[in-house]
Structures are given as C-alpha cells and as structure tokens.
Amino acid sequence: MIQRLRSSRETLLAAVIVGVAVVFGLMAPEFFSLAHLFGIARSAVVIGLMALGLLVVLITGGIDISVSATAVASMYISTVVLLEIGYEGPFVVAALLACLLGGLFGVVNAVLVSLLKLPSLIVTLGTLTLFRGGLLAFVGTERIRVLPAQMTEFSQTQLVTVTSAGRQASLHVAVLILLVLAVALAWALRSTGWGRNLYAIGDNEEAAVRLGVPASRVRFSAFVVAGILAGLAGILSASLNRAADPFTLVGLEMEVLAAVVLGGAAVTGGRGSVLGTMLGVLLITMVGTSLVLVGIPSAWRQAFVGLFLLLGVGIPAIRARRTERARGVVVSA
C-alpha cells in the first residue's frame, strides 16, 4: 500500500501542491489567510465543473475543447431568457435551464463524434468557434450587469463566514456544489456500469464492443454530461461575478485541459480519476490566483498553464517508455 501511494499520480500531485503552497506562503504570509484560501476555493468552482465534464470525455479517448464556449453560451442565453420573461423564481430553475442548454450543446458534439464518427478534437475546435460566434452574432454582445434577482442573491449565499485576523472570510456555497458533484461522479465512475464502460472503451474500444459495450451510446453520454456540467459552470460564473459577459471565460478551456491532464487523465483514454482532476484544478487555480500576491505579473499565468500541460502529458509518456524498456519492449523513437 505504501509503495502504491508513493507511485500514485494523486500522491505526487498533492506533494507538489503542498510544496508550491509552502513557497508561496514564504513569499507572502497572507497566502495562508482564510480569506485567500476561501478565495482559491471559490475560483476553483467554474474550472472544476468544466474539468469534471472533460474528464468523462477524456476517459473515453475523446476530447472536448468547446467546454468554455458551451459554458458562456448557456450562461448568456439563460440570463437573457430569464430577464425577458421577468423570472422571479428560485435560482435552481436558472441552473437547470443552463444545464439543459449545455446538454443541448453537448448533444451537437455527441452527434458529430459518436454518430458521424468525426475526430473529437476537430469537432470541438469547430464547435468552440461555432458556439461562441453564434452567441455573439445572434444573441448579443452586451455585458449584462443587472442579473435576475435570484442570481444576485445566490452570489451572496455563503456556506460559512468566519473572522480571521480582524477580517471576515466567507466560503461560498458554490464550493459545496462542486464537491457534491465531484463525489457523485467519482461514485458513478467506480461503482456503475456506465462508469466501467467509459473506461472500457477508452482503454480498448474494439475489445469493449466485442464484450457488448454500446460504445457509441456511452461516448454520446460523455459529451452530454460534459455539456451539462459546462452549462452549470457558466451560470455559476455569471452569478459569482454578478455579470453575464459573452466575452468571459475565453481561453479557459486550456486551463481545464491542463488541470485534467495534470490529474492523471490520459489523452489516449482509459485512465483518469476525479481526485486527480480536483487536485489538478486546485494547483492550476492556486497558482493563477496567487501570482500577483507573491509579486509575479499575472501575464505569467498562461505560461504556467502551458508548462503544466506539457508536464502533464510529458511525464507519463517518459515513465511509460522507461517501463517498457525495463520490460525489454522495443520502443520506437
């Protein structure tokens, strides 16, 4: 068990997170203040939800680059519709509407990838531009600052508020939503036939089909789940920021991908865990939100994301090559 813990991706990533936190804490002692730590948790919600959806797709051997565009389109359309009809009901209806729209965008990807058998990378690169461009062309480009009352009220809903060093620190309830969904997805991946089928087609689709796994339907469901979670991430983003901006979340798909890959998900499919993904999200968010605090220009954020993505892909590839060589397998250059 000790050997397994030492060699696991999650343990290594957790050690890196602790090391980075210690360095940041030495450079800026306020890093360990509850206000800052709660802020990191809050910032992790949107990227975390999209990362969970992308994880499901990556496990099948596919990829979804359009999650950020799905989130923005679902968020903005939902907000416009709710304002148009003068909606005054509970926030959960707004969230469900955004999830429904996200699921419909996910269906577009699912049809193109699962039914028409098109490459998921090319498809989702195309829908990334299609969803974002269609939103700007047909729905609107105005930044909506006055949200439905329920969304504004949700932005002020705190899970816990404490006083630390003379300052109030609040943990938003959205963090609990992320944790609950992460636990639910982890259970589904480990304990349901659907979860086992995801890993099966990602590991060896031909063998899985021979065993009776409905590969097309399973892959279809993965893209729909990714769309639903992206839609939820979008409406939470608007609520937390108290504005619906069609230009927001641009480029966030790369941070999402870096977080999932850092967490141990293989871009070739068949591997990945919710725990690893959440640790990857934590590292990406912690670095991104703390750079200015320790005196590093925020422009370096994208550079760190690119570095993390390269490390997440490169380290497992190097380890796999060494393992194959140790077993006497000839590895081509």
C-alpha positions in Angstrom: 0.0 0.0 0.0 2.8 2.4 0.9 4.5 1.6 -2.5 1.3 2.3 -4.3 0.8 5.6 -2.5 4.3 6.6 -3.3 3.9 5.8 -7.0 0.4 7.2 -7.5 -0.2 10.3 -9.6 -2.5 11.8 -6.9 0.1 11.5 -4.2 2.8 13.2 -6.3 0.4 16.0 -7.3 -0.6 16.5 -3.6 3.1 16.8 -2.7 3.6 19.4 -5.4 0.6 21.4 -4.2 2.0 21.4 -0.7 5.4 22.4 -1.9 4.0 25.3 -4.0 1.8 26.4 -1.1 4.9 26.5 1.2 6.9 28.5 -1.3 4.0 31.0 -1.8 3.5 31.2 1.9 7.1 32.1 2.5 7.0 34.7 -0.2 3.7 36.2 1.0 2.5 35.1 4.5 -1.1 36.3 3.7 -1.3 33.4 1.3 -2.4 31.2 4.3 -5.1 33.6 5.4 -8.6 32.2 5.4 -9.7 34.9 3.1 -7.2 34.0 0.4 -7.7 30.2 0.8 -11.5 30.6 0.6 -10.9 32.8 -2.5 -8.9 30.0 -4.1 -11.8 27.5 -3.4 -14.3 29.9 -4.9 -12.2 30.5 -8.0 -11.9 26.7 -8.5 -15.6 26.2 -8.9 -16.1 27.1 -12.5 -12.9 25.4 -13.8 -13.6 22.5 -11.6 -17.1 21.8 -13.0 -15.8 22.0 -16.6 -12.9 19.8 -15.7 -15.2 17.1 -14.3 -17.0 17.1 -17.7 -13.8 17.0 -19.7 -12.6 14.1 -17.5 -15.5 12.0 -18.6 -14.8 12.7 -22.3 -11.1 12.1 -21.9 -11.7 8.7 -20.2 -13.4 7.5 -23.4 -10.4 8.5 -25.5 -12.1 11.7 -26.9 -11.6 15.4 -26.1 -13.8 18.4 -25.7 -12.2 21.8 -26.4 -15.6 23.6 -26.5 -16.4 23.4 -22.8 -15.7 27.1 -22.3 -17.8 28.2 -25.2 -20.6 25.9 -24.0 -20.4 27.5 -20.6 -20.6 31.0 -21.9 -23.4 30.4 -24.4 -25.5 28.5 -21.8 -24.9 31.2 -19.2 -25.7 34.2 -21.5 -28.7 32.7 -23.2 -30.2 31.6 -19.9 -29.7 35.1 -18.4 -31.3 36.8 -21.4 -34.3 34.4 -21.4 -34.9 34.9 -17.6 -34.7 38.6 -18.0 -37.1 38.6 -21.0 -39.8 36.6 -19.2 -39.3 38.5 -15.9 -38.5 35.3 -14.0 -38.6 35.7 -10.2 -38.5 32.1 -9.0 -35.7 30.1 -7.3 -32.1 30.0 -8.6 -32.3 26.3 -9.1 -34.6 26.8 -12.2 -32.0 29.1 -13.7 -29.3 26.5 -13.1 -31.5 23.8 -14.6 -32.1 26.0 -17.7 -28.4 26.5 -18.1 -27.7 22.7 -17.7 -30.4 22.0 -20.3 -28.8 24.4 -22.8 -25.4 23.0 -22.0 -26.7 19.5 -22.6 -28.1 20.5 -26.0 -24.7 21.9 -27.0 -23.2 18.6 -25.8 -25.6 16.7 -28.0 -24.3 18.6 -31.0 -20.8 17.4 -30.2 -22.1 13.9 -29.4 -23.9 13.5 -32.7 -20.8 14.7 -34.7 -18.4 12.5 -32.8 -20.4 9.4 -31.8 -22.8 9.0 -34.7 -20.9 10.6 -37.6 -17.5 9.3 -36.3 -15.7 12.6 -36.8 -12.5 13.3 -34.8 -13.4 14.8 -31.5 -10.5 17.3 -31.5 -11.5 18.8 -34.9 -15.3 18.7 -34.0 -14.9 20.5 -30.7 -12.4 23.0 -32.1 -15.1 23.8 -34.7 -18.0 24.0 -32.2 -15.8 26.1 -29.9 -15.9 28.8 -32.6 -19.4 28.0 -33.7 -21.0 28.3 -30.2 -19.0 31.5 -29.4 -19.5 33.1 -32.8 -23.2 32.2 -32.9 -23.7 33.7 -29.5 -22.2 37.0 -30.5 -23.9 37.1 -33.9 -27.5 36.1 -32.9 -27.9 36.6 -29.2 -25.9 39.7 -28.2 -22.6 41.2 -27.3 -23.7 43.4 -24.4 -22.4 42.8 -20.9 -25.4 42.3 -18.7 -24.8 43.9 -15.3 -28.3 43.7 -13.9 -29.0 40.0 -13.4 -32.2 38.3 -12.3 -32.6 38.8 -8.5 -32.2 35.1 -7.8 -28.8 35.1 -9.4 -27.7 38.1 -7.4 -29.0 36.6 -4.2 -27.1 33.4 -4.9 -23.9 35.3 -5.3 -24.3 36.4 -1.7 -25.0 33.0 -0.3 -22.2 31.8 1.9 -21.6 28.4 3.3 -19.6 29.7 6.3 -18.3 33.1 7.4 -15.6 33.4 10.0 -13.4 36.2 11.3 -9.7 35.8 10.9 -7.0 38.4 11.7 -9.7 41.1 12.0 -11.2 40.3 8.6 -14.3 38.4 7.6 -13.6 35.4 5.4 -16.6 33.6 3.6 -16.7 30.3 1.8 -19.3 30.4 -1.0 -21.9 27.7 -1.2 -20.9 27.0 -4.8 -17.8 25.2 -3.4 -20.2 22.7 -1.8 -22.0 22.2 -5.1 -18.6 21.4 -6.8 -17.7 18.9 -4.0 -21.1 17.2 -4.1 -20.9 16.7 -7.8 -17.3 15.5 -7.7 -18.2 12.9 -5.1 -21.2 11.8 -7.1 -19.2 11.5 -10.3 -16.4 9.6 -8.5 -19.0 7.1 -7.3 -20.5 6.8 -10.7 -17.2 6.1 -12.4 -16.2 3.5 -9.8 -19.5 1.8 -9.0 -21.8 1.9 -12.0 -21.8 0.0 -15.3 -21.8 3.4 -17.1 -18.5 4.3 -15.4 -16.9 1.0 -16.2 -18.0 1.2 -19.8 -16.3 4.7 -20.1 -13.0 3.2 -19.0 -13.5 0.1 -21.2 -14.0 2.0 -24.5 -11.2 4.4 -23.6 -8.8 1.5 -22.9 -9.7 -0.8 -25.8 -12.8 0.1 -27.7 -12.7 -2.9 -30.0 -12.5 -5.3 -27.1 -15.2 -3.5 -25.3 -17.5 -3.7 -28.3 -16.9 -7.4 -28.5 -17.9 -7.7 -24.9 -21.2 -6.0 -25.6 -20.4 -2.4 -24.6 -22.5 0.1 -26.6 -19.6 2.3 -27.4 -21.5 4.9 -29.4 -24.1 5.4 -26.8 -21.5 5.6 -24.0 -19.4 8.2 -25.8 -22.6 10.1 -26.7 -23.5 10.3 -23.0 -20.0 11.5 -22.1 -20.3 14.6 -24.3 -23.8 15.3 -23.0 -22.5 15.1 -19.4 -19.6 17.5 -20.3 -22.1 19.9 -21.8 -24.4 19.8 -18.7 -21.6 20.5 -16.3 -20.2 23.3 -18.6 -23.7 24.9 -18.6 -23.8 24.8 -14.8 -20.3 26.2 -14.6 -21.4 29.1 -16.9 -24.5 30.1 -14.8 -22.4 29.9 -11.6 -19.7 32.1 -13.2 -22.3 34.8 -14.0 -23.8 34.6 -10.5 -20.4 34.7 -8.7 -19.2 37.6 -10.9 -22.6 39.4 -10.8 -22.5 39.9 -14.6 -23.2 38.0 -17.8 -20.4 38.7 -20.2 -20.4 36.9 -23.6 -16.6 37.6 -23.8 -15.8 35.9 -20.5 -14.1 32.5 -20.0 -12.2 32.9 -23.3 -9.2 30.6 -23.3 -10.2 28.9 -20.1 -10.5 25.6 -22.0 -6.7 25.3 -21.9 -6.6 25.6 -18.1 -9.4 23.0 -17.8 -7.4 20.6 -20.1 -4.2 21.2 -18.2 -5.9 20.5 -14.8 -7.4 17.2 -16.0 -4.2 16.0 -17.6 -2.1 17.0 -14.6 -4.6 14.9 -12.5 -3.6 11.8 -14.4 -6.2 11.6 -17.2 -4.6 10.1 -20.3 -5.3 11.9 -23.6 -5.4 8.5 -25.2 -8.3 7.4 -22.9 -8.9 4.7 -20.3 -7.3 6.5 -17.4 -8.3 9.3 -15.0 -9.8 10.0 -11.6 -12.0 12.6 -10.0 -9.5 13.0 -7.1 -6.6 13.6 -9.5 -8.7 16.1 -11.5 -9.7 18.0 -8.4 -6.0 18.2 -7.3 -5.1 19.4 -10.8 -7.8 22.1 -10.6 -6.5 23.1 -7.2 -2.9 23.5 -8.4 -3.9 25.5 -11.5 -6.3 27.7 -9.5 -3.8 28.2 -6.6 -1.1 29.3 -9.0 -3.3 31.5 -11.1 -4.9 33.4 -8.1 -1.7 33.8 -6.2 0.8 35.1 -8.7 0.1 38.8 -8.0 0.1 38.1 -4.3 3.7 36.9 -4.4 4.8 39.7 -6.8 4.7 37.8 -10.1 2.9 39.6 -13.0 -0.5 37.9 -13.9 0.7 37.7 -17.5 2.7 34.7 -16.5 -0.5 32.7 -15.8 -0.8 31.4 -19.3 2.9 30.4 -19.4 2.4 28.3 -16.2 -0.7 26.7 -17.8 1.3 25.7 -20.8 4.0 24.4 -18.6 1.6 22.3 -16.6 0.0 20.9 -19.7 3.4 19.9 -21.1 4.3 18.3 -17.8 1.0 16.5 -17.5 1.5 14.9 -21.0 5.2 14.5 -21.0 5.9 12.9 -17.6 3.6 10.0 -18.1 4.9 9.4 -21.6 8.5 9.3 -20.3 7.6 7.0 -17.4 5.8 4.7 -19.8 8.8 4.5 -22.1 11.1 3.6 -19.2 8.7 0.9 -18.0 8.6 -0.6 -21.5 12.4 -0.5 -21.8 12.7 -2.2 -18.4 10.4 -5.0 -19.5 12.5 -5.4 -22.7 9.9 -3.9 -25.0 11.4 -2.2 -28.0 10.2 1.5 -28.1 10.3 3.4 -31.4 11.8 6.8 -31.3 
